[in-house]
Amino acid sequence: MRRKRAGKRAGRRRSTASPPQSKAAEPALITANGKVAGPAPQAVETQQAVPAPAPVAESEPPAPPTTSGAGAEGDGTTQPPPKRKKRRYSPQRVDYIILLAIIDNQLQGLEEAEPAVRALLAEHGVTPAVLAACRSQLDVAQAAMHERGGCAMAEMGAVIAMEQARRRAEIAYGTFRQTARTAFPDRAESAAIYLGLHLTEAIPEATALFVDDARLALQMAQQHASIAGGLAAATFDAGRIAAVGEAIDALDDAYKARQQAHAVAVQATRTRNETVRTLRRAMRAIALGVSAMLRLHPTVNPPVNW
């Protein structure tokens, strides 16, 4: 009996010690070195160790594709840079031209509206007198636009004339300077002449400075006999010096004319802007009256161009 009881106890101990067959063993955790970490040794005996993946070297991100050929070494895949659109120049503001055209059409629609519509408009302040005043203001704005356009064209002509005079003056004065260097080749001995005639300096970019420096140099060449004699020996006599002075005077006159044309154009631009602003305010009041009438009388057909 004792042997039977001992056998039963041993069987019970084996059944409690052995894990259930339906329960799977916990997977082992594998470190980067291939060692096992975590679960008990008996779980490791039934689980094969999985080798850790080899480290992958980080690759640099690919360079973005080049979409423009500027500054890139061509391999046949780059594209040329887009062409810039040519800017069109207009002597007048295009938005002002469109605004005046719209106001003209709207005023014409109100002036030619049916009598019943005009009566309703008069109740909201859009009377024939108001329309006539706005039409007069439109005529003033259009006249100011034309005036400003003429002033802008005159300024453009003055700019072209000044550029042409500048080119002629530079040619004449440049020839004078080159002849003076030829007549006095030794810069050390003729240091005073080089200094007085501004031969070691570049021609100023500013027109006013150019005119002043050239006049001083020509005046010194005419007043000093040694300089005049040296220039005459180099085929640049007093008559040619006077011709250079005339070219400089013509440039000065063209420069002053250009400045005057610019001032007139600026004043015409200010006048145009003020008249257009006044017209816009007057037309805004009329538009509010027309809008109120149409909202109160939705069955009325709106005037033409409204």
C-alpha positions as a Python dict, from the first residue, in 0.01 Angstrom:
ca = {
    (1, 'M'): (0, 0, 0),
    (2, 'R'): (281, 232, 84),
    (3, 'R'): (442, 163, -255),
    (4, 'K'): (117, 245, -436),
    (5, 'R'): (79, 573, -246),
    (6, 'A'): (439, 669, -313),
    (7, 'G'): (390, 595, -684),
    (8, 'K'): (76, 810, -695),
    (9, 'R'): (258, 1097, -524),
    (10, 'A'): (547, 1078, -771),
    (11, 'G'): (301, 1083, -1064),
    (12, 'R'): (134, 1389, -923),
    (13, 'R'): (468, 1566, -885),
    (14, 'R'): (561, 1489, -1247),
    (15, 'S'): (225, 1619, -1377),
    (16, 'T'): (253, 1944, -1183),
    (17, 'A'): (617, 2001, -1277),
    (18, 'S'): (574, 1944, -1653),
    (19, 'P'): (425, 2239, -1846),
    (20, 'P'): (103, 2189, -2041),
    (21, 'Q'): (149, 2071, -2398),
    (22, 'S'): (-88, 2332, -2548),
    (23, 'K'): (107, 2629, -2408),
    (24, 'A'): (393, 2743, -2633),
    (25, 'A'): (722, 2846, -2485),
    (26, 'E'): (799, 3218, -2463),
    (27, 'P'): (1039, 3330, -2740),
    (28, 'A'): (1380, 3432, -2625),
    (29, 'L'): (1509, 3786, -2672),
    (30, 'I'): (1828, 3804, -2878),
    (31, 'T'): (2069, 4094, -2832),
    (32, 'A'): (2291, 4247, -3098),
    (33, 'N'): (2579, 4022, -2984),
    (34, 'G'): (2372, 3706, -3038),
    (35, 'K'): (2329, 3636, -2659),
    (36, 'V'): (2004, 3536, -2495),
    (37, 'A'): (1842, 3774, -2250),
    (38, 'G'): (1519, 3746, -2055),
    (39, 'P'): (1339, 3408, -2038),
    (40, 'A'): (1428, 3110, -1824),
    (41, 'P'): (1687, 2858, -1944),
    (42, 'Q'): (1427, 2584, -2002),
    (43, 'A'): (1250, 2806, -2258),
    (44, 'V'): (1579, 2871, -2430),
    (45, 'E'): (1643, 2499, -2471),
    (46, 'T'): (1334, 2465, -2696),
    (47, 'Q'): (1388, 2793, -2891),
    (48, 'Q'): (1660, 2821, -3152),
    (49, 'A'): (1859, 3144, -3135),
    (50, 'V'): (1807, 3372, -3433),
    (51, 'P'): (2122, 3554, -3541),
    (52, 'A'): (2098, 3933, -3525),
    (53, 'P'): (2082, 4109, -3861),
    (54, 'A'): (2402, 4273, -3974),
    (55, 'P'): (2408, 4651, -3929),
    (56, 'V'): (2325, 4837, -4247),
    (57, 'A'): (2536, 5139, -4330),
    (58, 'E'): (2337, 5459, -4361),
    (59, 'S'): (2337, 5578, -4719),
    (60, 'E'): (2333, 5947, -4803),
    (61, 'P'): (2003, 6075, -4944),
    (62, 'P'): (2007, 6112, -5322),
    (63, 'A'): (2071, 6458, -5452),
    (64, 'P'): (1760, 6639, -5578),
    (65, 'P'): (1724, 6642, -5955),
    (66, 'T'): (1846, 6952, -6125),
    (67, 'T'): (1568, 7140, -6298),
    (68, 'S'): (1771, 7432, -6423),
    (69, 'G'): (2083, 7431, -6631),
    (70, 'A'): (2227, 7743, -6472),
    (71, 'G'): (2550, 7663, -6293),
    (72, 'A'): (2520, 7285, -6346),
    (73, 'E'): (2758, 7073, -6546),
    (74, 'G'): (2552, 6945, -6836),
    (75, 'D'): (2512, 6569, -6870),
    (76, 'G'): (2220, 6585, -7110),
    (77, 'T'): (1953, 6575, -6834),
    (78, 'T'): (1935, 6944, -6732),
    (79, 'Q'): (1686, 7189, -6875),
    (80, 'P'): (1759, 7548, -6977),
    (81, 'P'): (1628, 7824, -6747),
    (82, 'P'): (1287, 7964, -6840),
    (83, 'K'): (1289, 8276, -7051),
    (84, 'R'): (1187, 8597, -6882),
    (85, 'K'): (878, 8758, -7019),
    (86, 'K'): (943, 9085, -7192),
    (87, 'R'): (789, 9369, -6994),
    (88, 'R'): (570, 9594, -7199),
    (89, 'Y'): (594, 9963, -7122),
    (90, 'S'): (288, 10183, -7128),
    (91, 'P'): (298, 10562, -7077),
    (92, 'Q'): (-33, 10540, -6890),
    (93, 'R'): (-163, 10327, -6606),
    (94, 'V'): (-370, 10050, -6759),
    (95, 'D'): (-599, 10025, -6456),
    (96, 'Y'): (-687, 10394, -6495),
    (97, 'I'): (-768, 10344, -6863),
    (98, 'I'): (-997, 10052, -6779),
    (99, 'L'): (-1161, 10245, -6493),
    (100, 'L'): (-1246, 10545, -6712),
    (101, 'A'): (-1390, 10317, -6979),
    (102, 'I'): (-1612, 10140, -6725),
    (103, 'I'): (-1734, 10468, -6573),
    (104, 'D'): (-1812, 10606, -6918),
    (105, 'N'): (-2024, 10301, -7001),
    (106, 'Q'): (-2204, 10308, -6665),
    (107, 'L'): (-2287, 10677, -6694),
    (108, 'Q'): (-2419, 10623, -7044),
    (109, 'G'): (-2640, 10342, -6915),
    (110, 'L'): (-2786, 10568, -6644),
    (111, 'E'): (-2836, 10861, -6880),
    (112, 'E'): (-3022, 10642, -7131),
    (113, 'A'): (-3232, 10454, -6873),
    (114, 'E'): (-3609, 10439, -6895),
    (115, 'P'): (-3807, 10722, -6734),
    (116, 'A'): (-3944, 10493, -6464),
    (117, 'V'): (-3595, 10377, -6371),
    (118, 'R'): (-3464, 10734, -6369),
    (119, 'A'): (-3747, 10834, -6137),
    (120, 'L'): (-3656, 10559, -5894),
    (121, 'L'): (-3290, 10657, -5915),
    (122, 'A'): (-3375, 11018, -5837),
    (123, 'E'): (-3535, 10902, -5512),
    (124, 'H'): (-3193, 10766, -5411),
    (125, 'G'): (-2993, 11075, -5504),
    (126, 'V'): (-2900, 10978, -5858),
    (127, 'T'): (-3045, 11285, -6022),
    (128, 'P'): (-2971, 11423, -6371),
    (129, 'A'): (-2766, 11700, -6211),
    (130, 'V'): (-2552, 11444, -6027),
    (131, 'L'): (-2497, 11248, -6347),
    (132, 'A'): (-2404, 11566, -6536),
    (133, 'A'): (-2151, 11661, -6266),
    (134, 'C'): (-1997, 11315, -6277),
    (135, 'R'): (-1982, 11332, -6657),
    (136, 'S'): (-1796, 11664, -6630),
    (137, 'Q'): (-1553, 11509, -6383),
    (138, 'L'): (-1499, 11222, -6626),
    (139, 'D'): (-1411, 11470, -6901),
    (140, 'V'): (-1161, 11637, -6669),
    (141, 'A'): (-1003, 11302, -6582),
    (142, 'Q'): (-976, 11204, -6948),
    (143, 'A'): (-814, 11539, -7030),
    (144, 'A'): (-568, 11489, -6746),
    (145, 'M'): (-489, 11142, -6880),
    (146, 'H'): (-415, 11281, -7225),
    (147, 'E'): (-205, 11561, -7079),
    (148, 'R'): (-1, 11323, -6873),
    (149, 'G'): (54, 11098, -7173),
    (150, 'G'): (184, 11389, -7377),
    (151, 'C'): (418, 11494, -7096),
    (152, 'A'): (549, 11139, -7063),
    (153, 'M'): (623, 11122, -7435),
    (154, 'A'): (793, 11463, -7419),
    (155, 'E'): (1012, 11341, -7134),
    (156, 'M'): (1106, 11031, -7332),
    (157, 'G'): (1207, 11252, -7623),
    (158, 'A'): (1415, 11471, -7391),
    (159, 'V'): (1590, 11165, -7251),
    (160, 'I'): (1677, 11043, -7600),
    (161, 'A'): (1804, 11388, -7700),
    (162, 'M'): (2022, 11406, -7388),
    (163, 'E'): (2169, 11062, -7455),
    (164, 'Q'): (2257, 11162, -7808),
    (165, 'A'): (2414, 11488, -7691),
    (166, 'R'): (2607, 11299, -7426),
    (167, 'R'): (2748, 11062, -7685),
    (168, 'R'): (2861, 11348, -7911),
    (169, 'A'): (3014, 11533, -7617),
    (170, 'E'): (3201, 11225, -7497),
    (171, 'I'): (3345, 11165, -7844),
    (172, 'A'): (3458, 11527, -7881),
    (173, 'Y'): (3594, 11558, -7529),
    (174, 'G'): (3757, 11214, -7544),
    (175, 'T'): (3941, 11312, -7861),
    (176, 'F'): (4060, 11629, -7688),
    (177, 'R'): (4195, 11431, -7393),
    (178, 'Q'): (4372, 11175, -7612),
    (179, 'T'): (4531, 11452, -7820),
    (180, 'A'): (4650, 11625, -7503),
    (181, 'R'): (4819, 11305, -7384),
    (182, 'T'): (4982, 11274, -7725),
    (183, 'A'): (5101, 11636, -7719),
    (184, 'F'): (5242, 11598, -7367),
    (185, 'P'): (5365, 11239, -7342),
    (186, 'D'): (5591, 11288, -7039),
    (187, 'R'): (5356, 11277, -6744),
    (188, 'A'): (5627, 11366, -6494),
    (189, 'E'): (5731, 11686, -6673),
    (190, 'S'): (5372, 11782, -6755),
    (191, 'A'): (5220, 11696, -6416),
    (192, 'A'): (5059, 12040, -6385),
    (193, 'I'): (4903, 12008, -6730),
    (194, 'Y'): (4770, 11660, -6654),
    (195, 'L'): (4627, 11788, -6329),
    (196, 'G'): (4467, 12098, -6484),
    (197, 'L'): (4316, 11912, -6779),
    (198, 'H'): (4196, 11619, -6562),
    (199, 'L'): (4380, 11374, -6787),
    (200, 'T'): (4441, 11120, -6510),
    (201, 'E'): (4074, 11108, -6409),
    (202, 'A'): (3788, 10921, -6571),
    (203, 'I'): (3500, 11109, -6726),
    (204, 'P'): (3231, 11144, -6456),
    (205, 'E'): (2913, 10943, -6500),
    (206, 'A'): (2696, 11226, -6370),
    (207, 'T'): (2616, 11466, -6653),
    (208, 'A'): (2640, 11779, -6437),
    (209, 'L'): (2988, 11684, -6313),
    (210, 'F'): (3095, 11593, -6665),
    (211, 'V'): (2992, 11934, -6796),
    (212, 'D'): (3168, 12121, -6514),
    (213, 'D'): (3495, 11926, -6543),
    (214, 'A'): (3502, 11958, -6922),
    (215, 'R'): (3445, 12331, -6912),
    (216, 'L'): (3726, 12381, -6661),
    (217, 'A'): (3966, 12174, -6873),
    (218, 'L'): (3877, 12357, -7194),
    (219, 'Q'): (3906, 12692, -7023),
    (220, 'M'): (4257, 12606, -6902),
    (221, 'A'): (4358, 12489, -7249),
    (222, 'Q'): (4239, 12816, -7402),
    (223, 'Q'): (4398, 13045, -7143),
    (224, 'H'): (4748, 12893, -7126),
    (225, 'A'): (4957, 12953, -7437),
    (226, 'S'): (5187, 12657, -7372),
    (227, 'I'): (4895, 12416, -7363),
    (228, 'A'): (4727, 12576, -7665),
    (229, 'G'): (5056, 12566, -7859),
    (230, 'G'): (5117, 12201, -7776),
    (231, 'L'): (4763, 12110, -7882),
    (232, 'A'): (4793, 12313, -8203),
    (233, 'A'): (5113, 12128, -8287),
    (234, 'A'): (4915, 11805, -8247),
    (235, 'T'): (4649, 11932, -8497),
    (236, 'F'): (4406, 12037, -8225),
    (237, 'D'): (4387, 12415, -8269),
    (238, 'A'): (4165, 12676, -8106),
    (239, 'G'): (3881, 12609, -8350),
    (240, 'R'): (3858, 12245, -8252),
    (241, 'I'): (3874, 12337, -7883),
    (242, 'A'): (3581, 12575, -7939),
    (243, 'A'): (3390, 12294, -8114),
    (244, 'V'): (3437, 12072, -7810),
    (245, 'G'): (3302, 12355, -7595),
    (246, 'E'): (2993, 12378, -7817),
    (247, 'A'): (2931, 12005, -7776),
    (248, 'I'): (2955, 12043, -7399),
    (249, 'D'): (2713, 12339, -7406),
    (250, 'A'): (2468, 12136, -7616),
    (251, 'L'): (2486, 11856, -7362),
    (252, 'D'): (2419, 12103, -7080),
    (253, 'D'): (2114, 12241, -7262),
    (254, 'A'): (1981, 11890, -7329),
    (255, 'Y'): (2034, 11795, -6965),
    (256, 'K'): (1840, 12100, -6842),
    (257, 'A'): (1562, 12032, -7092),
    (258, 'R'): (1539, 11677, -6968),
    (259, 'Q'): (1515, 11794, -6607),
    (260, 'Q'): (1240, 12040, -6700),
    (261, 'A'): (1047, 11775, -6893),
    (262, 'H'): (1070, 11543, -6594),
    (263, 'A'): (932, 11807, -6357),
    (264, 'V'): (641, 11876, -6593),
    (265, 'A'): (568, 11503, -6625),
    (266, 'V'): (569, 11458, -6247),
    (267, 'Q'): (322, 11743, -6202),
    (268, 'A'): (99, 11605, -6478),
    (269, 'T'): (105, 11264, -6307),
    (270, 'R'): (-4, 11415, -5976),
    (271, 'T'): (-286, 11606, -6145),
    (272, 'R'): (-404, 11293, -6324),
    (273, 'N'): (-404, 11088, -6005),
    (274, 'E'): (-602, 11350, -5815),
    (275, 'T'): (-867, 11387, -6085),
    (276, 'V'): (-910, 11010, -6111),
    (277, 'R'): (-949, 10981, -5733),
    (278, 'T'): (-1214, 11255, -5735),
    (279, 'L'): (-1401, 11081, -6017),
    (280, 'R'): (-1385, 10747, -5835),
    (281, 'R'): (-1538, 10898, -5519),
    (282, 'A'): (-1818, 11062, -5718),
    (283, 'M'): (-1892, 10740, -5905),
    (284, 'R'): (-1888, 10543, -5581),
    (285, 'A'): (-2175, 10753, -5443),
    (286, 'I'): (-2377, 10696, -5761),
    (287, 'A'): (-2310, 10321, -5748),
    (288, 'L'): (-2440, 10305, -5390),
    (289, 'G'): (-2763, 10478, -5495),
    (290, 'V'): (-2812, 10240, -5789),
    (291, 'S'): (-2747, 9940, -5566),
    (292, 'A'): (-3000, 10057, -5307),
    (293, 'M'): (-3265, 10110, -5575),
    (294, 'L'): (-3212, 9764, -5725),
    (295, 'R'): (-3234, 9596, -5385),
    (296, 'L'): (-3558, 9776, -5297),
    (297, 'H'): (-3706, 9704, -5641),
    (298, 'P'): (-3580, 9361, -5742),
    (299, 'T'): (-3827, 9336, -6029),
    (300, 'V'): (-3680, 9640, -6206),
    (301, 'N'): (-3431, 9562, -6477),
    (302, 'P'): (-3094, 9719, -6399),
    (303, 'P'): (-2962, 9984, -6634),
    (304, 'V'): (-2724, 9888, -6911),
    (305, 'N'): (-2368, 9813, -6795),
    (306, 'W'): (-2489, 9768, -6436),
}
